[in-house]
């Protein structure tokens, strides 16, 4: 089990954000399945499902152990050590993995406390290197929101109406299939992070998005009906 822990941690961390698309798949197909319900239950059932799934996770919040990092920061060292041992190595508090993680947590907290004494907000733009990092951090956040997935998600019905797809059956089916497509690519990209690298995946996704937007613009401007 200790030997498998780094592999399991890597896979679970990479797949964390993919859970959004898993929820989107459930919501989209629930909407498709209830599209012909009479009255208001066509939208009530998908909404209730969005309430039900978080309720299922509430018992986990009660049973989950306290964060070892928080315990160390509050001088509860032995309790943090026991939590790490129980979670990662089956309760062996003397295991090398536990010792390594404890040392890593303590050193990080110590470095953060020392940095707080000598750092200020103007350090973000005080040097050319920091300004470059700040620009990358801000631009990545903006570009992530401008990727187009938000437009497609929130205004898909309007977009489909504009191209002549007005049937509720067709629109909800396209929406459901689109979420499956998103989930497949999100999981695939997350699994390839360590193999291909983040930079290559990022540049590839940006290039594909730009190509798709140029192609859509070309198709729209070349069709008198759509334009």
Secondary structure by P-SEA (a helix, b strand, c coil): cccaaaaaaaaaaaaccaaaaaaaaaaaaaaaaacccccccaaaaaaaaaaaaaaaaaaaaaaccccaaaaaaacaaaaaaaaaaacccccccccaaaaaaaaaaaaaaaaaaaaaaccccccccccaaaaaaaaaaaaaaaaaaacaaaaaaacaaaaaaaaccccaaaaaaaaaaaaaaaaaaaaaaaaacccccaaaaaaaaaaaaaaaaaaaaaaaaaccccc
